[in-house]
């Protein structure tokens, strides 16, 4: 036996000294699995199926304990045992429902945080695209558009036509002078 263990055994044998509190080993469980289990129970308790089954069980309980022979009744008229069972069910149902609600609240909070993050990213993208469109509009203000080029070409064509008309007049005048 090790020294520490021997000392501990000696302490347990002495009644004039308090016992050192030891570690209480609680069973370990997976919180996620327990949470899913509680959500399943809360979900089932919130269905019409559960209410119908519960009503049938309570009705059968009442019927048996009022209509059955006295020696076969296990919970006479005040239905104390039924009250105990229903209180026990309620005492477990309430924390399970609260646990399920807390888990749902946590999921909702994470969902809202993700929605906020996505909204912020979309806002940043929209602002970037707005700046890009503004820059393109400014750049297009300095670039010749199709309509502008057409109007300039039409003006140049008109000038060329006028110049050609003047040249023809001048050539006709010269021809008339040469032939006169």
ABEGO torsion letter per residue (X at the ends): XBAAAAAAAAAAABAABBBBBBBBBBBBBBAAAAAAAAAAAAAAAABAAAAAAAAAAAAAAAAAAAABBAAABABBAAGAAAAAAAAAAAAAAAAAAAAAAAAAAAAAAAAAAAAAAAAAAAAAAAAAAAAAAAAAAAAAAABBBAAAAAAAAAAAAAAAAAAAAAAAAAAAAAAAAAAX
